[in-house]
Each structure stands twice: as structure tokens, then as C-alpha cells.
């Protein structure tokens, strides 16, 4: 898998294989970042949270495009180690990329130290955790006032997308094959 744009454009990321792991296809990542940049203008200086990080391709793409810092939460040790190796290969110091090998639900129960501006949620398709993840993000101080939340879920996932991240508003709901991309933000 290659980074699409920015400082690390063309660099290859190590990924893992196994049940529940499906690195974000470049077509989907390109669409996600096009949507984000049209809303935000730039990712420069943003604090990014990548939940169910897998290979952390979304976090690394954001860092490549100017994000100041990314925290990646992944419960699988093998995947977390791949994220750490990728960060080292890209020359990202721990100041710019933090990896937490922990269950996302358990990690989010704690109060965040500093809120995040951009949050990626990409759980394994069979895992129905979007609503509980949203509740913990909102209630435990993980989101900045101007946060944007991007979820990548299976096409037919059922949940109340309009009210999931209140006070954020759903502003995008698109399908790419079997993948559904949703964006919530406080922007009009």
C-alpha cells in the first residue's frame, strides 16, 4: 500500500493480513481525503486519532498531508508493531505518531488528554461498535470543538447516522462498493 499525496507520497506501508483486516483501498482513501480537504482546506497542524487503526494508512496519509500528530489505537499486537515499523521507516518521531496497543473501547473510556481535530473510525466490518465508539468520543472529551469524524463501515451497516455524534452534523454519506464513508462535522 502506498501513500497517495504529500510529504511521503509514493512511500510504501507495511500491512498485515488476517480476518477483519482490510487496508483502505487507494480509491477510497483518495475519496476520503478529497472530501476532508474540501471541508478543511488543509490538514496542516491537525491532531488525528485513528481508531481500529490496522495499518494506520489513514493516519499516515494525514501526517503526509501536514497533520501535526496522530494517535493510532489498535488492539492487535502484530498490527501495532507494523504501525510502529511504518512510523520508523517514515522517520516519524514519537512526537508525531503515538501507537496504543489497546482495545479501542477500553482506551476511549478514559478521558482524552488533548482533544483531536480529525478522527478516523474503521472497525472490522462484522463489529457493531460505531454507536458505542461515538458515545465515548463525545462524552469523554476526545473531540475538539471543530472536530471532523470520518467513519468507514460496511455498506449496509445500520445505525442512526444523523444523531450519532451530536452536536456534530452528518454532512456526507457515500458508498464505494462494499464500503460506506460517513463524515460528521460542526461546519455548515
Backbone as CSV, one residue per row, in Angstrom:
resi,resn,N_x,N_y,N_z,CA_x,CA_y,CA_z,C_x,C_y,C_z
1,UNK,0.853,-1.169,0.000,0.000,0.000,0.000,0.898,1.231,0.000
2,UNK,0.543,2.202,-0.829,1.350,3.420,-0.961,0.582,4.644,-0.451
3,UNK,1.343,5.605,0.064,0.765,6.880,0.471,0.501,7.679,-0.804
4,UNK,-0.671,8.303,-0.874,-1.148,8.937,-2.105,-0.550,10.318,-2.354
5,UNK,-0.437,11.147,-1.325,-0.034,12.541,-1.546,0.765,13.075,-0.377
6,UNK,1.392,14.225,-0.587,2.083,14.925,0.485,3.537,14.546,0.626
7,UNK,4.063,14.819,1.800,5.479,14.633,2.121,5.974,13.215,1.857
8,UNK,5.144,12.215,2.113,5.550,10.813,1.973,4.943,10.146,0.727
9,UNK,4.484,10.941,-0.222,3.836,10.414,-1.430,4.690,9.316,-2.069
10,UNK,4.023,8.198,-2.371,4.682,7.080,-3.024,5.378,6.111,-2.090
11,UNK,5.538,6.470,-0.815,6.193,5.566,0.134,5.253,4.397,0.435
12,UNK,5.830,3.224,0.597,5.066,2.003,0.835,4.915,1.745,2.324
13,UNK,3.698,1.359,2.723,3.411,0.991,4.113,3.317,-0.521,4.231
14,UNK,3.869,-1.045,5.303,3.717,-2.471,5.600,2.314,-2.691,6.143
15,UNK,1.687,-3.771,5.736,0.346,-4.102,6.222,0.348,-5.536,6.751
16,UNK,-0.696,-5.887,7.456,-0.853,-7.271,7.905,-2.091,-7.850,7.231
17,UNK,-2.179,-9.163,7.246,-3.354,-9.828,6.694,-4.005,-10.645,7.793
18,UNK,-5.260,-10.958,7.593,-5.978,-11.763,8.567,-7.420,-11.329,8.641
19,UNK,-8.237,-12.089,9.362,-9.652,-11.766,9.488,-9.854,-10.373,10.080
20,UNK,-10.700,-9.587,9.440,-11.024,-8.260,9.944,-10.098,-7.164,9.452
21,UNK,-8.989,-7.519,8.788,-8.051,-6.502,8.308,-8.202,-6.330,6.811
22,UNK,-8.529,-5.116,6.415,-8.675,-4.769,5.006,-8.171,-3.346,4.848
23,UNK,-6.904,-3.202,4.455,-6.379,-1.847,4.297,-7.270,-1.027,3.373
24,UNK,-7.439,0.253,3.706,-8.281,1.142,2.907,-7.719,1.222,1.490
25,UNK,-8.543,0.869,0.510,-8.112,0.915,-0.878,-7.742,2.351,-1.248
26,UNK,-6.795,2.485,-2.175,-6.347,3.830,-2.545,-7.488,4.668,-3.103
27,UNK,-8.434,4.042,-3.812,-9.593,4.779,-4.351,-10.424,5.373,-3.210
28,UNK,-10.646,4.592,-2.169,-11.428,5.048,-1.024,-10.645,6.103,-0.247
29,UNK,-9.347,5.860,-0.002,-8.534,6.853,0.709,-8.489,8.172,-0.059
30,UNK,-8.355,8.081,-1.373,-8.328,9.294,-2.188,-9.646,10.060,-2.050
31,UNK,-10.767,9.345,-2.076,-12.086,9.981,-1.927,-12.218,10.612,-0.544
32,UNK,-11.791,9.900,0.496,-11.873,10.410,1.866,-11.084,11.700,1.999
33,UNK,-9.850,11.702,1.519,-9.018,12.894,1.695,-9.459,14.037,0.794
34,UNK,-10.052,13.725,-0.320,-10.626,14.783,-1.165,-11.778,15.463,-0.430
35,UNK,-12.650,14.656,0.200,-13.762,15.208,0.974,-13.253,16.037,2.152
36,UNK,-12.252,15.512,2.855,-11.717,16.217,4.022,-11.080,17.544,3.629
37,UNK,-10.283,17.527,2.591,-9.604,18.760,2.179,-10.577,19.786,1.613
38,UNK,-11.682,19.330,1.017,-12.675,20.299,0.528,-13.389,20.977,1.706
39,UNK,-13.496,20.287,2.855,-14.129,20.866,4.034,-13.154,21.670,4.884
40,UNK,-11.948,21.132,5.035,-10.982,21.730,5.951,-9.987,22.661,5.264
41,UNK,-9.860,22.540,3.961,-8.872,23.316,3.228,-7.504,22.663,3.296
42,UNK,-7.073,22.331,4.498,-5.756,21.747,4.707,-5.802,20.910,5.986
43,UNK,-4.925,19.952,6.063,-4.812,19.152,7.291,-3.670,19.668,8.167
44,UNK,-3.053,20.741,7.731,-1.897,21.318,8.415,-2.186,21.574,9.890
45,UNK,-1.344,20.973,10.741,-1.414,21.221,12.171,-2.475,20.447,12.935
46,UNK,-3.270,19.616,12.268,-4.350,18.898,12.958,-3.821,17.768,13.824
47,UNK,-4.565,17.487,14.895,-4.316,16.314,15.730,-5.288,15.230,15.290
48,UNK,-4.747,14.064,14.928,-5.518,12.980,14.316,-5.585,11.779,15.250
49,UNK,-6.764,11.156,15.308,-6.968,9.920,16.057,-7.448,8.864,15.074
50,UNK,-6.725,7.743,15.000,-7.069,6.652,14.088,-7.462,5.442,14.939
51,UNK,-8.767,5.139,14.969,-9.298,4.043,15.787,-9.450,2.780,14.958
52,UNK,-9.173,1.635,15.560,-9.147,0.359,14.844,-8.160,0.535,13.681
53,UNK,-6.982,1.037,14.009,-6.039,1.571,13.032,-5.572,0.570,11.982
54,UNK,-5.474,-0.707,12.305,-4.989,-1.669,11.310,-3.578,-1.307,10.892
55,UNK,-3.390,-0.908,9.636,-2.075,-0.479,9.142,-1.838,1.009,9.376
56,UNK,-2.858,1.715,9.851,-2.812,3.167,10.090,-2.615,3.943,8.788
57,UNK,-3.091,3.398,7.678,-2.925,4.086,6.391,-3.594,5.457,6.392
58,UNK,-4.709,5.595,7.099,-5.395,6.887,7.157,-4.589,7.886,7.984
59,UNK,-4.040,7.448,9.103,-3.211,8.329,9.937,-1.955,8.758,9.190
60,UNK,-1.285,7.823,8.527,-0.063,8.156,7.800,-0.346,9.074,6.613
61,UNK,-1.483,8.873,5.967,-1.861,9.766,4.866,-2.089,11.179,5.403
62,UNK,-2.746,11.290,6.563,-2.981,12.605,7.171,-1.660,13.258,7.581
63,UNK,-0.747,12.492,8.169,0.564,13.025,8.542,1.332,13.485,7.305
64,UNK,1.248,12.724,6.244,1.907,13.092,4.994,1.386,14.409,4.447
65,UNK,0.109,14.686,4.709,-0.537,15.904,4.206,-0.482,17.058,5.213
66,UNK,0.325,16.930,6.256,0.556,18.066,7.135,0.001,17.986,8.538
67,UNK,-0.698,16.922,8.883,-1.194,16.804,10.262,-0.011,16.856,11.228
68,UNK,-0.214,17.486,12.371,0.868,17.658,13.344,1.165,16.385,14.115
69,UNK,0.129,15.616,14.415,0.288,14.453,15.280,-0.817,13.442,14.994
70,UNK,-0.493,12.159,15.134,-1.507,11.105,15.019,-1.340,10.123,16.169
71,UNK,-2.462,9.750,16.752,-2.505,8.670,17.733,-3.279,7.535,17.091
72,UNK,-2.677,6.356,17.074,-3.287,5.176,16.463,-3.596,4.170,17.560
73,UNK,-4.850,3.743,17.625,-5.242,2.746,18.622,-5.630,1.471,17.886
74,UNK,-4.928,0.391,18.216,-5.123,-0.906,17.567,-4.889,-1.989,18.615
75,UNK,-5.830,-2.927,18.728,-5.714,-3.958,19.763,-4.788,-5.113,19.382
76,UNK,-4.582,-5.345,18.098,-3.774,-6.469,17.640,-2.287,-6.101,17.708
77,UNK,-1.517,-6.876,18.455,-0.098,-6.597,18.648,0.668,-6.619,17.328
78,UNK,0.364,-7.567,16.462,1.048,-7.668,15.170,0.795,-6.402,14.332
79,UNK,-0.451,-5.932,14.324,-0.791,-4.711,13.587,-0.119,-3.495,14.210
80,UNK,-0.129,-3.402,15.534,0.528,-2.282,16.223,2.015,-2.240,15.904
81,UNK,2.643,-3.400,15.890,4.068,-3.456,15.547,4.313,-3.004,14.113
82,UNK,3.399,-3.332,13.205,3.528,-2.876,11.809,3.405,-1.347,11.748
83,UNK,2.508,-0.777,12.533,2.358,0.688,12.570,3.656,1.322,13.082
84,UNK,4.218,0.764,14.130,5.467,1.288,14.688,6.583,1.208,13.650
85,UNK,6.682,0.076,12.947,7.706,-0.065,11.900,7.497,0.961,10.795
86,UNK,6.242,1.166,10.390,5.964,2.162,9.349,6.374,3.563,9.809
87,UNK,6.061,3.900,11.050,6.436,5.214,11.581,7.957,5.378,11.557
88,UNK,8.672,4.324,11.932,10.138,4.378,11.917,10.657,4.538,10.493
89,UNK,10.084,3.767,9.540,10.518,3.855,8.142,10.280,5.240,7.551
90,UNK,9.237,5.915,8.011,8.931,7.262,7.523,9.688,8.345,8.294
91,UNK,10.417,7.941,9.315,11.182,8.900,10.107,10.321,9.750,11.020
92,UNK,9.154,9.230,11.392,8.258,9.972,12.290,8.643,9.666,13.727
93,UNK,9.006,10.673,14.443,9.373,10.503,15.843,8.103,10.260,16.654
94,UNK,8.257,9.780,17.863,7.103,9.537,18.730,6.341,10.828,19.009
95,UNK,6.964,11.964,18.758,6.291,13.249,18.938,5.154,13.397,17.919
96,UNK,5.291,12.815,16.722,4.278,12.948,15.676,3.370,11.729,15.548
97,UNK,3.783,10.582,16.050,2.971,9.370,15.892,3.054,8.523,17.157
98,UNK,1.918,8.359,17.794,1.824,7.544,19.006,0.975,6.319,18.692
99,UNK,1.431,5.156,19.132,0.704,3.912,18.905,0.303,3.329,20.249
100,UNK,-0.992,3.053,20.393,-1.503,2.433,21.608,-2.027,1.041,21.251
101,UNK,-1.428,0.014,21.853,-1.891,-1.352,21.636,-2.897,-1.653,22.731
102,UNK,-4.159,-1.388,22.399,-5.214,-1.490,23.408,-6.557,-1.621,22.707
103,UNK,-7.500,-2.234,23.363,-8.861,-2.296,22.863,-9.409,-0.871,22.770
104,UNK,-10.007,-0.530,21.637,-10.496,0.832,21.419,-11.517,1.231,22.481
105,UNK,-12.472,0.371,22.773,-13.491,0.685,23.773,-12.885,0.983,25.132
106,UNK,-11.904,0.179,25.524,-11.233,0.383,26.809,-10.451,1.701,26.798
107,UNK,-9.755,1.979,25.715,-8.968,3.216,25.617,-9.864,4.447,25.674
108,UNK,-11.016,4.406,25.021,-11.905,5.570,24.950,-12.668,5.828,26.242
109,UNK,-12.717,4.847,27.134,-13.382,5.062,28.423,-12.629,6.076,29.274
110,UNK,-11.336,6.234,28.985,-10.524,7.222,29.704,-10.780,8.593,29.083
111,UNK,-10.564,9.618,29.849,-10.697,10.979,29.319,-9.456,11.296,28.501
112,UNK,-9.675,11.895,27.337,-8.562,12.275,26.473,-7.781,13.424,27.100
113,UNK,-6.470,13.401,26.943,-5.650,14.494,27.448,-5.894,15.768,26.654
114,UNK,-5.716,15.692,25.360,-5.948,16.828,24.471,-6.872,16.343,23.364
115,UNK,-7.924,17.094,23.054,-8.888,16.616,22.057,-8.305,16.564,20.641
116,UNK,-8.952,15.783,19.808,-8.499,15.568,18.437,-9.380,16.328,17.451
117,UNK,-8.751,16.776,16.366,-9.434,17.559,15.333,-10.030,16.684,14.240
118,UNK,-9.404,15.545,13.992,-9.835,14.634,12.932,-9.762,13.220,13.473
119,UNK,-10.892,12.514,13.404,-10.958,11.150,13.931,-11.385,10.204,12.821
120,UNK,-10.603,9.134,12.648,-10.939,8.067,11.711,-11.417,6.864,12.515
121,UNK,-12.546,6.298,12.098,-13.081,5.093,12.745,-13.278,4.058,11.641
122,UNK,-12.519,2.975,11.727,-12.557,1.952,10.681,-12.566,0.561,11.314
123,UNK,-13.680,0.222,11.997,-13.719,-1.080,12.682,-13.860,-2.231,11.693
124,UNK,-13.469,-3.444,12.111,-13.746,-4.611,11.270,-15.236,-4.647,10.936
125,UNK,-15.563,-5.009,9.713,-16.947,-4.925,9.246,-17.944,-5.684,10.108
126,UNK,-17.589,-6.802,10.667,-18.542,-7.588,11.452,-18.754,-7.020,12.859
127,UNK,-17.947,-6.055,13.249,-18.013,-5.497,14.594,-18.978,-4.318,14.626
128,UNK,-20.027,-4.420,15.430,-21.038,-3.363,15.524,-20.694,-2.444,16.690
129,UNK,-19.729,-1.544,16.487,-19.242,-0.705,17.592,-19.312,0.789,17.302
130,UNK,-19.861,1.194,16.181,-19.846,2.615,15.833,-20.601,3.462,16.858
131,UNK,-21.780,3.034,17.274,-22.577,3.813,18.230,-21.868,3.938,19.574
132,UNK,-21.324,2.850,20.088,-20.633,2.914,21.386,-19.348,3.734,21.285
133,UNK,-18.661,3.633,20.163,-17.452,4.428,19.948,-17.801,5.911,19.906
134,UNK,-18.871,6.259,19.195,-19.316,7.655,19.098,-19.630,8.209,20.483
135,UNK,-20.351,7.447,21.276,-20.744,7.896,22.615,-19.513,8.195,23.474
136,UNK,-18.528,7.314,23.441,-17.326,7.519,24.248,-16.510,8.709,23.749
137,UNK,-16.400,8.884,22.430,-15.669,10.029,21.881,-16.292,11.347,22.337
138,UNK,-17.611,11.427,22.247,-18.324,12.659,22.601,-18.299,12.898,24.113
139,UNK,-18.578,11.880,24.891,-18.713,12.038,26.348,-17.398,12.154,27.107
140,UNK,-16.298,11.682,26.539,-15.038,11.650,27.279,-13.999,12.636,26.771
141,UNK,-14.435,13.656,26.052,-13.543,14.744,25.679,-12.520,14.448,24.605
142,UNK,-12.805,13.511,23.719,-11.857,13.151,22.669,-11.937,14.080,21.461
143,UNK,-13.027,14.844,21.320,-13.230,15.670,20.126,-13.040,17.153,20.418
144,UNK,-12.294,17.842,19.541,-12.160,19.298,19.666,-13.473,19.938,19.224
145,UNK,-13.629,21.223,19.463,-14.870,21.923,19.093,-15.139,21.875,17.594
146,UNK,-14.089,21.906,16.797,-14.240,21.909,15.336,-13.902,20.546,14.728
147,UNK,-14.096,19.479,15.493,-13.708,18.140,15.039,-14.484,17.689,13.808
148,UNK,-13.796,16.865,13.023,-14.414,16.150,11.907,-14.202,14.671,12.191
149,UNK,-15.268,13.891,12.072,-15.203,12.451,12.291,-15.500,11.754,10.975
150,UNK,-14.637,10.815,10.607,-14.802,10.049,9.382,-14.894,8.573,9.742
151,UNK,-16.004,7.933,9.373,-16.177,6.503,9.633,-16.210,5.744,8.315
152,UNK,-15.529,4.613,8.306,-15.549,3.703,7.170,-16.165,2.404,7.672
153,UNK,-17.362,2.105,7.193,-18.101,0.929,7.656,-18.600,0.139,6.455
154,UNK,-19.157,-1.030,6.739,-19.698,-1.809,5.637,-20.948,-1.140,5.084
155,UNK,-21.176,-1.353,3.841,-22.237,-0.681,3.088,-23.598,-0.707,3.760
156,UNK,-23.981,-1.835,4.333,-25.332,-1.989,4.878,-25.393,-1.836,6.402
157,UNK,-24.367,-1.267,6.996,-24.377,-1.086,8.449,-25.570,-0.222,8.853
158,UNK,-26.268,-0.632,9.909,-27.474,0.089,10.348,-27.209,0.806,11.673
159,UNK,-27.453,2.115,11.682,-27.334,2.932,12.880,-27.973,4.275,12.582
160,UNK,-28.197,5.064,13.628,-28.808,6.389,13.481,-27.715,7.391,13.129
161,UNK,-27.386,7.492,11.854,-26.257,8.320,11.427,-26.472,9.807,11.692
162,UNK,-27.706,10.273,11.685,-27.986,11.703,11.889,-27.645,12.162,13.302
163,UNK,-27.884,11.331,14.293,-27.727,11.742,15.693,-26.544,11.088,16.405
164,UNK,-25.718,10.412,15.667,-24.654,9.614,16.267,-23.607,10.447,17.006
165,UNK,-23.201,11.572,16.433,-22.114,12.365,17.006,-22.570,13.755,17.439
166,UNK,-23.820,13.901,17.865,-24.299,15.212,18.298,-23.331,15.807,19.302
167,UNK,-22.966,17.060,19.161,-23.552,18.115,18.348,-23.036,18.184,16.903
168,UNK,-22.150,17.266,16.487,-21.694,17.257,15.099,-22.841,16.845,14.186
169,UNK,-22.787,17.332,12.951,-23.835,17.020,11.982,-23.282,16.138,10.881
170,UNK,-24.076,15.172,10.453,-23.699,14.327,9.321,-23.726,15.186,8.067
171,UNK,-22.602,15.261,7.357,-22.628,16.038,6.121,-22.262,15.225,4.889
172,UNK,-21.822,13.981,5.059,-21.525,13.132,3.905,-21.845,11.684,4.238
173,UNK,-22.480,11.007,3.302,-22.763,9.576,3.426,-22.685,9.005,2.012
174,UNK,-21.537,8.386,1.683,-21.308,7.876,0.329,-20.898,6.419,0.373
175,UNK,-21.221,5.723,-0.708,-20.884,4.310,-0.821,-19.905,4.096,-1.970
176,UNK,-18.879,3.290,-1.694,-17.884,2.888,-2.691,-17.803,1.366,-2.638
177,UNK,-18.528,0.691,-3.524,-18.556,-0.771,-3.495,-19.182,-1.257,-2.201
178,UNK,-18.436,-2.025,-1.424,-18.911,-2.553,-0.144,-18.630,-1.610,1.020
179,UNK,-18.011,-0.468,0.744,-17.585,0.460,1.784,-18.480,1.689,1.816
180,UNK,-18.845,2.091,3.015,-19.648,3.300,3.218,-18.806,4.297,4.017
181,UNK,-18.677,5.504,3.496,-17.912,6.561,4.141,-18.881,7.610,4.656
182,UNK,-18.751,7.947,5.939,-19.589,8.976,6.557,-18.693,10.020,7.191
183,UNK,-19.066,11.295,7.046,-18.342,12.402,7.667,-19.304,13.214,8.511
184,UNK,-18.888,13.512,9.730,-19.635,14.403,10.619,-18.743,15.592,10.920
185,UNK,-19.332,16.789,11.005,-18.549,17.970,11.348,-19.446,19.020,11.979
186,UNK,-18.829,20.059,12.523,-19.602,21.159,13.090,-19.771,22.271,12.077
187,UNK,-19.181,22.098,10.897,-19.233,23.121,9.855,-20.540,23.041,9.072
188,UNK,-20.946,24.186,8.555,-22.169,24.225,7.735,-21.886,23.757,6.337
